Amino acid sequence: MNLLKALAAISSLTLLSRILALVRDILIFRAFDVGLTDSFFVAFRLPNLLRRLFAEGAFSQAFVPILGEYKNRKGHDETRLLVDHVVSLLAVILFIITLIGVLAAPVIVYLTAPGFAHNQDKFELTVSLLRFTAPYIFFISLVAVAAGILNTYGKFSVPAVAPVLLNICFIVATIWVAPHLSRPIIALGGAVLLRFARLHPELADRVMGVSVPLRGAAVNNRLLNGSPADVLREANRCFADGLDLLSSGCAVPPLTKLENLRAMAAAGETA
């Protein structure tokens, strides 16, 4: 019964997320000009690329089985210590990556979308959007770790609602916030940051509480030695996405048209 209840909760929230994502995409493509959405998609793709590695890639696939083993064999205290080590170490790494993304935004945009350099306004807009969306790497990765912890303890609803809330933030930003801004597309970047800045404390309060030790045998000897197959698989995905990202900046057709087709084909992937 518990399995069926969890399955029903996750399935219903996933379906709701995909419906909202379709509404989100339709509203975005109708509300903003092609040039503006091109800037947003380029700025948001790099955080998505890193998300595959830290939030949904080899790291998470290595962490969750270890967490389950600790919970079953070593009890709550050892499991909490493992979570403290992992979250603290990951947070420091993600903070550094996020800081680089914010400070080096002009260089990153120039390297990933060199075609934008010919349009100064578009280039500066993309840089501004990247600075808004770069913290997404930090928050979504920690949210993914918290979701893995909650799933291990049989709590499925809170992690599953995260994509729903992100899509709602996009919809609200598009309909009610963007019309009041001098640069309306900035509302989408703000929606990304606001959603995960608000969601992360909610998840953290439900996990175990996090302290600040940065060393631990569990991290050094187990977690960082993930499955080579997982690492290779995620490296391949990241490489393919990286090529797609680099090519997008020089694409002849507007990037928004390509994104439109992808969004309608995969209607609902919240990234």
DRENPA-3360 file (N, C-alpha, C; in nm, 2 decimals, always signed):
BEGIN
1 = MNLLKALA = +0.08/-0.12/+0.00/+0.00/+0.00/+0.00/+0.09/+0.13/+0.00 ~ +0.19/+0.12/+0.08/+0.28/+0.24/+0.08/+0.35/+0.26/-0.05 ~ +0.38/+0.15/-0.12/+0.44/+0.16/-0.25/+0.35/+0.22/-0.35 ~ +0.22/+0.18/-0.35/+0.12/+0.23/-0.44/+0.09/+0.38/-0.41 ~ +0.09/+0.41/-0.28/+0.07/+0.55/-0.24/+0.18/+0.64/-0.29 ~ +0.30/+0.60/-0.27/+0.42/+0.68/-0.32/+0.42/+0.69/-0.47 ~ +0.39/+0.58/-0.54/+0.38/+0.58/-0.69/+0.27/+0.68/-0.74 ~ +0.16/+0.67/-0.67/+0.05/+0.76/-0.71/+0.09/+0.91/-0.69;
9 = AISSLTLL = +0.15/+0.94/-0.58/+0.19/+1.08/-0.55/+0.30/+1.13/-0.65 ~ +0.40/+1.05/-0.68/+0.50/+1.09/-0.77/+0.45/+1.10/-0.91 ~ +0.37/+1.01/-0.95/+0.31/+1.01/-1.09/+0.22/+1.13/-1.11 ~ +0.14/+1.16/-1.01/+0.05/+1.27/-1.03/+0.12/+1.40/-1.03 ~ +0.22/+1.42/-0.95/+0.30/+1.54/-0.95/+0.39/+1.55/-1.07 ~ +0.43/+1.44/-1.13/+0.51/+1.44/-1.25/+0.42/+1.48/-1.37 ~ +0.30/+1.43/-1.37/+0.20/+1.47/-1.47/+0.17/+1.62/-1.46 ~ +0.14/+1.66/-1.34/+0.11/+1.81/-1.32/+0.23/+1.89/-1.37;
17 = SRILALVR = +0.35/+1.85/-1.34/+0.47/+1.92/-1.38/+0.48/+1.93/-1.53 ~ +0.45/+1.83/-1.60/+0.46/+1.83/-1.75/+0.35/+1.91/-1.81 ~ +0.24/+1.91/-1.75/+0.13/+2.00/-1.80/+0.17/+2.14/-1.78 ~ +0.22/+2.18/-1.67/+0.26/+2.31/-1.64/+0.38/+2.35/-1.73 ~ +0.46/+2.26/-1.76/+0.58/+2.29/-1.84/+0.53/+2.32/-1.98 ~ +0.43/+2.25/-2.03/+0.38/+2.28/-2.16/+0.32/+2.42/-2.16 ~ +0.24/+2.46/-2.06/+0.19/+2.59/-2.05/+0.30/+2.69/-2.04 ~ +0.40/+2.66/-1.96/+0.52/+2.75/-1.95/+0.58/+2.78/-2.08;
25 = DILIFRAF = +0.61/+2.68/-2.16/+0.67/+2.70/-2.29/+0.59/+2.78/-2.38 ~ +0.46/+2.75/-2.39/+0.37/+2.83/-2.47/+0.37/+2.98/-2.44 ~ +0.36/+3.00/-2.31/+0.36/+3.14/-2.26/+0.49/+3.22/-2.29 ~ +0.60/+3.15/-2.27/+0.73/+3.21/-2.29/+0.75/+3.24/-2.44 ~ +0.71/+3.15/-2.53/+0.73/+3.17/-2.67/+0.64/+3.27/-2.73 ~ +0.52/+3.29/-2.66/+0.43/+3.40/-2.70/+0.46/+3.53/-2.64 ~ +0.52/+3.54/-2.53/+0.54/+3.66/-2.46/+0.67/+3.74/-2.50 ~ +0.77/+3.66/-2.54/+0.90/+3.72/-2.56/+0.94/+3.71/-2.71;
33 = DVGLTDSF = +1.02/+3.81/-2.76/+1.07/+3.80/-2.89/+1.18/+3.70/-2.90 ~ +1.20/+3.65/-3.02/+1.30/+3.55/-3.04/+1.44/+3.58/-2.99 ~ +1.48/+3.71/-3.01/+1.62/+3.75/-2.97/+1.63/+3.74/-2.81 ~ +1.52/+3.77/-2.74/+1.53/+3.77/-2.60/+1.53/+3.63/-2.55 ~ +1.45/+3.54/-2.60/+1.45/+3.40/-2.56/+1.58/+3.33/-2.59 ~ +1.64/+3.37/-2.71/+1.77/+3.31/-2.74/+1.87/+3.34/-2.63 ~ +1.87/+3.46/-2.58/+1.96/+3.50/-2.47/+1.94/+3.41/-2.34 ~ +1.81/+3.40/-2.31/+1.78/+3.32/-2.19/+1.82/+3.17/-2.21;
41 = FVAFRLPN = +1.79/+3.11/-2.32/+1.82/+2.97/-2.34/+1.97/+2.95/-2.34 ~ +2.05/+3.04/-2.39/+2.20/+3.02/-2.39/+2.24/+3.04/-2.24 ~ +2.19/+3.13/-2.17/+2.23/+3.16/-2.03/+2.19/+3.04/-1.94 ~ +2.08/+2.98/-1.97/+2.03/+2.87/-1.89/+2.09/+2.73/-1.92 ~ +2.14/+2.72/-2.04/+2.19/+2.59/-2.08/+2.32/+2.55/-2.01 ~ +2.41/+2.64/-1.98/+2.53/+2.61/-1.91/+2.50/+2.55/-1.77 ~ +2.42/+2.62/-1.69/+2.38/+2.56/-1.56/+2.31/+2.42/-1.58 ~ +2.23/+2.41/-1.68/+2.17/+2.27/-1.71/+2.28/+2.17/-1.74;
49 = LLRRLFAE = +2.38/+2.21/-1.81/+2.49/+2.12/-1.84/+2.56/+2.07/-1.72 ~ +2.59/+2.16/-1.63/+2.65/+2.12/-1.50/+2.56/+2.04/-1.41 ~ +2.43/+2.07/-1.42/+2.33/+2.00/-1.34/+2.34/+1.85/-1.37 ~ +2.36/+1.82/-1.49/+2.36/+1.67/-1.53/+2.48/+1.60/-1.46 ~ +2.58/+1.67/-1.43/+2.70/+1.61/-1.36/+2.67/+1.61/-1.21 ~ +2.63/+1.72/-1.15/+2.62/+1.73/-1.01/+2.49/+1.68/-0.95 ~ +2.38/+1.72/-1.02/+2.25/+1.69/-0.96/+2.19/+1.56/-1.00 ~ +2.21/+1.52/-1.12/+2.14/+1.40/-1.17/+2.24/+1.30/-1.23;
57 = GAFSQAFV = +2.37/+1.32/-1.22/+2.46/+1.24/-1.28/+2.53/+1.14/-1.19 ~ +2.66/+1.11/-1.22/+2.73/+1.01/-1.14/+2.73/+1.04/-0.99 ~ +2.74/+1.16/-0.95/+2.74/+1.19/-0.81/+2.62/+1.14/-0.74 ~ +2.50/+1.17/-0.79/+2.38/+1.13/-0.72/+2.37/+0.98/-0.73 ~ +2.40/+0.92/-0.84/+2.39/+0.77/-0.85/+2.49/+0.70/-0.76 ~ +2.60/+0.76/-0.73/+2.69/+0.70/-0.63/+2.65/+0.73/-0.49 ~ +2.58/+0.84/-0.46/+2.55/+0.88/-0.33/+2.43/+0.80/-0.27 ~ +2.33/+0.79/-0.34/+2.20/+0.73/-0.29/+2.22/+0.59/-0.24;
65 = PILGEYKN = +2.29/+0.50/-0.32/+2.31/+0.36/-0.27/+2.40/+0.36/-0.14 ~ +2.50/+0.45/-0.13/+2.58/+0.45/-0.01/+2.49/+0.50/+0.11 ~ +2.41/+0.60/+0.09/+2.32/+0.65/+0.19/+2.23/+0.54/+0.24 ~ +2.17/+0.46/+0.15/+2.08/+0.35/+0.19/+2.16/+0.24/+0.27 ~ +2.28/+0.21/+0.23/+2.36/+0.12/+0.30/+2.39/+0.17/+0.44 ~ +2.43/+0.29/+0.46/+2.45/+0.35/+0.59/+2.33/+0.34/+0.68 ~ +2.21/+0.38/+0.62/+2.09/+0.38/+0.69/+2.05/+0.24/+0.75 ~ +2.08/+0.14/+0.66/+2.04/+0.00/+0.70/+2.14/-0.07/+0.79;
73 = RKGHDETR = +2.26/-0.03/+0.78/+2.37/-0.10/+0.85/+2.43/-0.03/+0.97 ~ +2.43/+0.10/+0.96/+2.51/+0.18/+1.06/+2.42/+0.27/+1.15 ~ +2.30/+0.28/+1.12/+2.21/+0.36/+1.20/+2.20/+0.51/+1.17 ~ +2.12/+0.58/+1.24/+2.09/+0.72/+1.21/+2.21/+0.81/+1.23 ~ +2.29/+0.79/+1.34/+2.40/+0.88/+1.37/+2.51/+0.87/+1.26 ~ +2.54/+0.75/+1.22/+2.64/+0.74/+1.12/+2.59/+0.80/+0.98 ~ +2.46/+0.77/+0.96/+2.40/+0.83/+0.84/+2.40/+0.98/+0.84 ~ +2.37/+1.04/+0.95/+2.37/+1.18/+0.96/+2.51/+1.24/+0.94;
81 = LLVDHVVS = +2.61/+1.17/+1.00/+2.75/+1.21/+0.98/+2.79/+1.21/+0.83 ~ +2.75/+1.10/+0.76/+2.78/+1.10/+0.62/+2.71/+1.21/+0.54 ~ +2.59/+1.24/+0.58/+2.52/+1.35/+0.51/+2.59/+1.48/+0.54 ~ +2.63/+1.50/+0.66/+2.71/+1.63/+0.70/+2.83/+1.64/+0.61 ~ +2.91/+1.54/+0.60/+3.03/+1.54/+0.52/+3.00/+1.57/+0.37 ~ +2.90/+1.50/+0.32/+2.88/+1.51/+0.18/+2.82/+1.65/+0.14 ~ +2.72/+1.69/+0.22/+2.66/+1.82/+0.19/+2.76/+1.93/+0.21 ~ +2.84/+1.93/+0.31/+2.93/+2.04/+0.34/+3.04/+2.05/+0.23;
89 = LLAVILFI = +3.09/+1.93/+0.19/+3.19/+1.93/+0.08/+3.13/+1.97/-0.05 ~ +3.02/+1.92/-0.08/+2.95/+1.95/-0.21/+2.92/+2.10/-0.21 ~ +2.87/+2.15/-0.10/+2.83/+2.30/-0.10/+2.95/+2.39/-0.13 ~ +3.07/+2.35/-0.07/+3.19/+2.43/-0.10/+3.23/+2.43/-0.24 ~ +3.22/+2.31/-0.30/+3.26/+2.29/-0.44/+3.16/+2.37/-0.53 ~ +3.03/+2.36/-0.50/+2.93/+2.42/-0.58/+2.94/+2.57/-0.57 ~ +2.97/+2.62/-0.45/+2.98/+2.77/-0.43/+3.09/+2.82/-0.52 ~ +3.20/+2.75/-0.52/+3.32/+2.80/-0.60/+3.28/+2.80/-0.75;
97 = ITLIGVLA = +3.21/+2.69/-0.80/+3.17/+2.69/-0.94/+3.07/+2.80/-0.97 ~ +2.98/+2.82/-0.88/+2.88/+2.93/-0.90/+2.94/+3.07/-0.90 ~ +3.04/+3.09/-0.81/+3.11/+3.22/-0.81/+3.19/+3.24/-0.94 ~ +3.25/+3.14/-0.99/+3.32/+3.15/-1.12/+3.22/+3.18/-1.23 ~ +3.10/+3.12/-1.23/+3.00/+3.14/-1.33/+2.95/+3.29/-1.33 ~ +2.94/+3.34/-1.21/+2.89/+3.48/-1.19/+3.00/+3.58/-1.24 ~ +3.12/+3.56/-1.19/+3.23/+3.66/-1.21/+3.28/+3.65/-1.36 ~ +3.28/+3.53/-1.41/+3.34/+3.51/-1.55/+3.23/+3.50/-1.65;
105 = APVIVYLT = +3.11/+3.55/-1.62/+3.00/+3.54/-1.71/+3.03/+3.60/-1.85 ~ +3.09/+3.71/-1.87/+3.12/+3.76/-2.00/+3.21/+3.66/-2.08 ~ +3.31/+3.61/-2.02/+3.40/+3.51/-2.09/+3.32/+3.39/-2.13 ~ +3.24/+3.34/-2.04/+3.16/+3.22/-2.06/+3.06/+3.24/-2.18 ~ +3.00/+3.35/-2.18/+2.90/+3.38/-2.29/+2.98/+3.39/-2.42 ~ +3.09/+3.45/-2.42/+3.17/+3.47/-2.54/+3.22/+3.33/-2.60 ~ +3.25/+3.24/-2.51/+3.30/+3.11/-2.55/+3.19/+3.02/-2.60 ~ +3.07/+3.03/-2.53/+2.97/+2.94/-2.56/+2.87/+2.99/-2.67;
113 = APGFAHNQ = +2.87/+3.12/-2.69/+2.78/+3.18/-2.79/+2.85/+3.29/-2.86 ~ +2.96/+3.26/-2.93/+3.04/+3.37/-3.00/+2.96/+3.46/-3.09 ~ +2.85/+3.40/-3.15/+2.77/+3.48/-3.24/+2.71/+3.60/-3.18 ~ +2.69/+3.59/-3.05/+2.62/+3.70/-2.97/+2.72/+3.83/-2.96 ~ +2.85/+3.81/-2.98/+2.94/+3.92/-2.96/+2.92/+4.02/-3.07 ~ +2.85/+3.99/-3.18/+2.83/+4.09/-3.28/+2.71/+4.18/-3.25 ~ +2.64/+4.15/-3.15/+2.52/+4.23/-3.10/+2.55/+4.26/-2.95 ~ +2.59/+4.38/-2.93/+2.63/+4.42/-2.79/+2.52/+4.41/-2.69;
121 = DKFELTVS = +2.40/+4.45/-2.73/+2.29/+4.45/-2.64/+2.25/+4.30/-2.61 ~ +2.25/+4.22/-2.71/+2.22/+4.08/-2.68/+2.32/+4.01/-2.60 ~ +2.45/+4.04/-2.62/+2.56/+3.99/-2.54/+2.54/+4.03/-2.40 ~ +2.52/+4.16/-2.37/+2.51/+4.21/-2.23/+2.39/+4.15/-2.16 ~ +2.28/+4.13/-2.24/+2.16/+4.07/-2.18/+2.19/+3.92/-2.14 ~ +2.26/+3.85/-2.23/+2.29/+3.71/-2.20/+2.38/+3.70/-2.07 ~ +2.48/+3.79/-2.06/+2.56/+3.80/-1.95/+2.48/+3.82/-1.82 ~ +2.39/+3.91/-1.82/+2.31/+3.94/-1.71/+2.22/+3.82/-1.67;
129 = LLRFTAPY = +2.17/+3.75/-1.77/+2.08/+3.64/-1.74/+2.17/+3.52/-1.69 ~ +2.29/+3.51/-1.73/+2.38/+3.40/-1.68/+2.41/+3.43/-1.54 ~ +2.43/+3.55/-1.50/+2.45/+3.58/-1.36/+2.33/+3.55/-1.27 ~ +2.21/+3.56/-1.33/+2.10/+3.53/-1.25/+2.08/+3.37/-1.24 ~ +2.11/+3.30/-1.35/+2.09/+3.16/-1.35/+2.20/+3.08/-1.30 ~ +2.32/+3.13/-1.29/+2.44/+3.05/-1.24/+2.41/+2.99/-1.10 ~ +2.35/+3.07/-1.00/+2.32/+3.00/-0.87/+2.23/+2.88/-0.88 ~ +2.16/+2.86/-0.99/+2.08/+2.74/-1.01/+2.17/+2.62/-0.99;
137 = IFFISLVA = +2.29/+2.62/-1.04/+2.38/+2.50/-1.02/+2.39/+2.47/-0.87 ~ +2.41/+2.57/-0.79/+2.43/+2.55/-0.64/+2.30/+2.49/-0.58 ~ +2.19/+2.55/-0.61/+2.06/+2.51/-0.54/+2.01/+2.38/-0.60 ~ +2.01/+2.36/-0.73/+1.95/+2.24/-0.78/+2.03/+2.11/-0.74 ~ +2.17/+2.13/-0.73/+2.25/+2.02/-0.68/+2.22/+1.98/-0.54 ~ +2.21/+2.08/-0.45/+2.18/+2.05/-0.31/+2.04/+2.00/-0.30 ~ +1.95/+2.05/-0.38/+1.81/+2.00/-0.38/+1.81/+1.85/-0.42 ~ +1.89/+1.82/-0.52/+1.90/+1.68/-0.56/+1.95/+1.59/-0.45;
145 = VAAGILNT = +2.05/+1.63/-0.38/+2.10/+1.55/-0.26/+2.00/+1.54/-0.16 ~ +1.93/+1.65/-0.12/+1.82/+1.64/-0.02/+1.71/+1.55/-0.07 ~ +1.68/+1.55/-0.20/+1.57/+1.47/-0.25/+1.61/+1.32/-0.24 ~ +1.74/+1.29/-0.26/+1.79/+1.15/-0.25/+1.78/+1.11/-0.10 ~ +1.81/+1.20/-0.01/+1.80/+1.16/+0.13/+1.65/+1.14/+0.17 ~ +1.56/+1.23/+0.13/+1.42/+1.21/+0.16/+1.36/+1.08/+0.10 ~ +1.40/+1.05/-0.02/+1.36/+0.93/-0.09/+1.40/+0.81/-0.01 ~ +1.53/+0.81/+0.04/+1.58/+0.70/+0.12/+1.50/+0.68/+0.24;
153 = YGKFSVPA = +1.44/+0.78/+0.30/+1.36/+0.77/+0.42/+1.22/+0.76/+0.39 ~ +1.18/+0.74/+0.26/+1.04/+0.71/+0.23/+0.96/+0.83/+0.21 ~ +1.02/+0.95/+0.19/+0.94/+1.07/+0.18/+0.96/+1.12/+0.03 ~ +0.85/+1.10/-0.05/+0.86/+1.12/-0.19/+0.80/+1.25/-0.24 ~ +0.70/+1.30/-0.17/+0.62/+1.41/-0.22/+0.70/+1.54/-0.23 ~ +0.78/+1.57/-0.13/+0.85/+1.70/-0.13/+0.94/+1.71/-0.24 ~ +1.03/+1.61/-0.27/+1.12/+1.62/-0.39/+1.04/+1.63/-0.52 ~ +0.93/+1.56/-0.53/+0.85/+1.56/-0.66/+0.78/+1.69/-0.69;
161 = VAPVLLNI = +0.76/+1.77/-0.59/+0.69/+1.89/-0.61/+0.78/+2.00/-0.66 ~ +0.91/+1.98/-0.65/+1.01/+2.09/-0.69/+0.99/+2.13/-0.84 ~ +0.98/+2.04/-0.93/+0.96/+2.09/-1.07/+0.83/+2.16/-1.09 ~ +0.73/+2.12/-1.02/+0.60/+2.19/-1.03/+0.61/+2.33/-0.99 ~ +0.68/+2.36/-0.88/+0.70/+2.49/-0.82/+0.78/+2.58/-0.92 ~ +0.88/+2.52/-0.98/+0.97/+2.59/-1.07/+0.89/+2.64/-1.19 ~ +0.80/+2.55/-1.25/+0.72/+2.59/-1.36/+0.62/+2.69/-1.32 ~ +0.56/+2.69/-1.20/+0.47/+2.79/-1.16/+0.54/+2.92/-1.15;
169 = CFIVATIW = +0.67/+2.92/-1.10/+0.75/+3.05/-1.09/+0.77/+3.11/-1.23 ~ +0.80/+3.02/-1.33/+0.81/+3.07/-1.47/+0.68/+3.13/-1.52 ~ +0.57/+3.07/-1.49/+0.44/+3.11/-1.54/+0.41/+3.25/-1.48 ~ +0.43/+3.26/-1.35/+0.40/+3.38/-1.28/+0.49/+3.49/-1.33 ~ +0.62/+3.46/-1.34/+0.71/+3.57/-1.39/+0.68/+3.61/-1.53 ~ +0.63/+3.52/-1.62/+0.60/+3.56/-1.75/+0.47/+3.64/-1.76 ~ +0.37/+3.61/-1.68/+0.24/+3.68/-1.69/+0.24/+3.81/-1.61 ~ +0.29/+3.80/-1.49/+0.27/+3.92/-1.40/+0.39/+4.00/-1.37;
177 = VAPHLSRP = +0.51/+3.94/-1.38/+0.63/+4.02/-1.34/+0.69/+4.08/-1.47 ~ +0.71/+4.01/-1.57/+0.78/+4.06/-1.69/+0.72/+4.19/-1.75 ~ +0.59/+4.21/-1.75/+0.54/+4.33/-1.81/+0.58/+4.46/-1.74 ~ +0.62/+4.44/-1.61/+0.66/+4.56/-1.53/+0.81/+4.59/-1.53 ~ +0.88/+4.51/-1.60/+1.03/+4.53/-1.60/+1.07/+4.60/-1.73 ~ +1.18/+4.68/-1.72/+1.23/+4.75/-1.84/+1.29/+4.64/-1.94 ~ +1.35/+4.53/-1.88/+1.40/+4.42/-1.96/+1.32/+4.30/-1.92 ~ +1.21/+4.27/-1.98/+1.11/+4.17/-1.93/+1.17/+4.03/-1.91;
185 = IIALGGAV = +1.27/+3.99/-2.00/+1.32/+3.86/-2.00/+1.40/+3.83/-1.87 ~ +1.44/+3.93/-1.80/+1.51/+3.92/-1.67/+1.42/+3.85/-1.57 ~ +1.29/+3.86/-1.59/+1.20/+3.79/-1.50/+1.22/+3.64/-1.49 ~ +1.25/+3.58/-1.61/+1.28/+3.44/-1.61/+1.40/+3.40/-1.53 ~ +1.51/+3.48/-1.54/+1.62/+3.45/-1.46/+1.60/+3.47/-1.31 ~ +1.52/+3.57/-1.28/+1.48/+3.58/-1.14/+1.39/+3.47/-1.09 ~ +1.31/+3.41/-1.17/+1.22/+3.30/-1.13/+1.30/+3.18/-1.10 ~ +1.41/+3.15/-1.18/+1.50/+3.04/-1.15/+1.56/+3.05/-1.01;
193 = LLRFARLH = +1.62/+3.17/-0.99/+1.69/+3.20/-0.86/+1.59/+3.19/-0.74 ~ +1.48/+3.26/-0.76/+1.38/+3.27/-0.64/+1.33/+3.13/-0.61 ~ +1.30/+3.05/-0.70/+1.23/+2.92/-0.67/+1.33/+2.83/-0.59 ~ +1.45/+2.82/-0.63/+1.54/+2.73/-0.56/+1.60/+2.79/-0.43 ~ +1.61/+2.92/-0.43/+1.65/+2.99/-0.30/+1.54/+2.96/-0.20 ~ +1.42/+2.96/-0.24/+1.31/+2.94/-0.14/+1.29/+2.79/-0.11 ~ +1.31/+2.70/-0.21/+1.29/+2.56/-0.19/+1.39/+2.49/-0.11 ~ +1.52/+2.54/-0.12/+1.63/+2.47/-0.05/+1.61/+2.47/+0.10;
201 = PELADRVM = +1.58/+2.58/+0.17/+1.56/+2.57/+0.31/+1.44/+2.48/+0.35 ~ +1.34/+2.47/+0.27/+1.23/+2.38/+0.30/+1.27/+2.23/+0.30 ~ +1.36/+2.20/+0.20/+1.41/+2.06/+0.20/+1.51/+2.04/+0.31 ~ +1.59/+2.13/+0.33/+1.70/+2.12/+0.44/+1.63/+2.09/+0.57 ~ +1.52/+2.16/+0.60/+1.45/+2.15/+0.73/+1.40/+2.01/+0.75 ~ +1.38/+1.94/+0.64/+1.32/+1.80/+0.65/+1.42/+1.69/+0.64 ~ +1.55/+1.73/+0.63/+1.65/+1.62/+0.61/+1.70/+1.58/+0.75 ~ +1.81/+1.64/+0.80/+1.86/+1.60/+0.93/+1.94/+1.72/+1.00;
209 = GVSVPLRG = +1.96/+1.82/+0.93/+2.04/+1.93/+0.99/+2.18/+1.91/+0.94 ~ +2.25/+2.01/+0.90/+2.38/+2.00/+0.84/+2.48/+2.07/+0.92 ~ +2.59/+2.01/+0.96/+2.70/+2.07/+1.02/+2.81/+2.10/+0.92 ~ +2.93/+2.14/+0.96/+3.03/+2.19/+0.87/+3.16/+2.12/+0.86 ~ +3.17/+1.99/+0.90/+3.30/+1.92/+0.88/+3.32/+1.89/+0.73 ~ +3.44/+1.90/+0.68/+3.47/+1.89/+0.54/+3.55/+1.77/+0.51 ~ +3.58/+1.69/+0.61/+3.66/+1.57/+0.59/+3.59/+1.45/+0.64 ~ +3.61/+1.33/+0.58/+3.55/+1.21/+0.63/+3.58/+1.09/+0.54;
217 = AAVNNRLL = +3.61/+0.98/+0.61/+3.65/+0.86/+0.53/+3.54/+0.82/+0.43 ~ +3.41/+0.84/+0.48/+3.30/+0.80/+0.39/+3.31/+0.88/+0.26 ~ +3.34/+1.00/+0.26/+3.35/+1.08/+0.14/+3.47/+1.05/+0.06 ~ +3.58/+1.04/+0.13/+3.71/+1.02/+0.06/+3.72/+0.88/+0.00 ~ +3.67/+0.78/+0.07/+3.70/+0.64/+0.02/+3.58/+0.58/-0.05 ~ +3.46/+0.63/-0.03/+3.34/+0.56/-0.09/+3.28/+0.65/-0.20 ~ +3.23/+0.77/-0.16/+3.15/+0.85/-0.25/+3.22/+0.89/-0.37 ~ +3.34/+0.94/-0.36/+3.41/+0.99/-0.47/+3.47/+0.89/-0.57;
225 = NGSPADVL = +3.45/+0.76/-0.53/+3.49/+0.65/-0.61/+3.37/+0.59/-0.68 ~ +3.29/+0.67/-0.75/+3.17/+0.62/-0.81/+3.20/+0.52/-0.92 ~ +3.09/+0.46/-0.97/+3.10/+0.36/-1.07/+3.16/+0.42/-1.20 ~ +3.27/+0.36/-1.25/+3.32/+0.41/-1.38/+3.22/+0.42/-1.49 ~ +3.13/+0.32/-1.49/+3.02/+0.32/-1.60/+2.94/+0.45/-1.58 ~ +2.90/+0.48/-1.46/+2.82/+0.60/-1.43/+2.90/+0.73/-1.48 ~ +3.03/+0.73/-1.44/+3.11/+0.85/-1.48/+3.12/+0.86/-1.63 ~ +3.14/+0.75/-1.70/+3.16/+0.76/-1.85/+3.02/+0.79/-1.91;
233 = REANRCFA = +2.92/+0.74/-1.86/+2.79/+0.77/-1.92/+2.75/+0.92/-1.90 ~ +2.78/+0.97/-1.78/+2.75/+1.12/-1.76/+2.85/+1.20/-1.84 ~ +2.97/+1.16/-1.85/+3.07/+1.24/-1.93/+3.02/+1.24/-2.08 ~ +2.97/+1.13/-2.13/+2.92/+1.13/-2.27/+2.80/+1.22/-2.28 ~ +2.71/+1.22/-2.19/+2.60/+1.31/-2.20/+2.64/+1.46/-2.19 ~ +2.73/+1.49/-2.10/+2.78/+1.63/-2.08/+2.85/+1.67/-2.21 ~ +2.93/+1.58/-2.27/+3.00/+1.61/-2.39/+2.90/+1.65/-2.51 ~ +2.80/+1.56/-2.52/+2.70/+1.59/-2.62/+2.63/+1.72/-2.60;
241 = DGLDLLSS = +2.59/+1.75/-2.47/+2.53/+1.87/-2.44/+2.62/+1.99/-2.46 ~ +2.75/+1.97/-2.44/+2.85/+2.08/-2.45/+2.86/+2.11/-2.60 ~ +2.86/+2.01/-2.69/+2.87/+2.04/-2.83/+2.74/+2.11/-2.88 ~ +2.63/+2.07/-2.82/+2.50/+2.14/-2.86/+2.50/+2.28/-2.81 ~ +2.56/+2.30/-2.69/+2.57/+2.44/-2.64/+2.66/+2.53/-2.72 ~ +2.77/+2.48/-2.76/+2.87/+2.56/-2.84/+2.81/+2.59/-2.98 ~ +2.74/+2.49/-3.04/+2.68/+2.51/-3.17/+2.57/+2.60/-3.17 ~ +2.50/+2.61/-3.06/+2.38/+2.70/-3.05/+2.41/+2.84/-3.07;
249 = GCAVPPLT = +2.53/+2.89/-3.03/+2.57/+3.03/-3.04/+2.59/+3.07/-3.18 ~ +2.62/+2.97/-3.27/+2.65/+3.01/-3.41/+2.54/+2.96/-3.50 ~ +2.43/+2.91/-3.45/+2.33/+2.85/-3.53/+2.27/+2.96/-3.62 ~ +2.24/+2.92/-3.75/+2.18/+3.01/-3.84/+2.03/+3.04/-3.81 ~ +1.95/+2.93/-3.79/+1.81/+2.96/-3.74/+1.81/+3.01/-3.60 ~ +1.72/+3.09/-3.56/+1.71/+3.14/-3.42/+1.70/+3.02/-3.33 ~ +1.78/+3.03/-3.22/+1.78/+2.92/-3.12/+1.65/+2.89/-3.06 ~ +1.56/+2.99/-3.05/+1.43/+2.97/-2.99/+1.35/+2.87/-3.08;
257 = KLENLRAM = +1.36/+2.87/-3.21/+1.29/+2.78/-3.29/+1.33/+2.63/-3.26 ~ +1.46/+2.61/-3.24/+1.51/+2.48/-3.20/+1.46/+2.44/-3.07 ~ +1.46/+2.53/-2.97/+1.42/+2.51/-2.84/+1.27/+2.48/-2.84 ~ +1.19/+2.55/-2.92/+1.05/+2.53/-2.93/+1.02/+2.38/-2.97 ~ +1.09/+2.33/-3.07/+1.07/+2.19/-3.12/+1.11/+2.10/-3.01 ~ +1.22/+2.12/-2.94/+1.26/+2.03/-2.83/+1.16/+2.03/-2.72 ~ +1.11/+2.15/-2.69/+1.02/+2.16/-2.57/+0.89/+2.09/-2.60 ~ +0.84/+2.11/-2.73/+0.71/+2.04/-2.76/+0.73/+1.89/-2.77;
265 = AAAGETA = +0.85/+1.85/-2.81/+0.87/+1.70/-2.82/+0.89/+1.64/-2.69 ~ +0.95/+1.71/-2.59/+0.97/+1.66/-2.46/+0.89/+1.73/-2.36 ~ +0.77/+1.78/-2.40/+0.69/+1.87/-2.32/+0.68/+1.83/-2.17 ~ +0.76/+1.91/-2.10/+0.75/+1.89/-1.95/+0.88/+1.87/-1.88 ~ +0.99/+1.85/-1.95/+1.12/+1.83/-1.89/+1.15/+1.97/-1.83 ~ +1.17/+1.97/-1.70/+1.18/+2.10/-1.63/+1.33/+2.15/-1.62 ~ +1.42/+2.06/-1.65/+1.56/+2.11/-1.65/+1.60/+2.16/-1.52;
% end
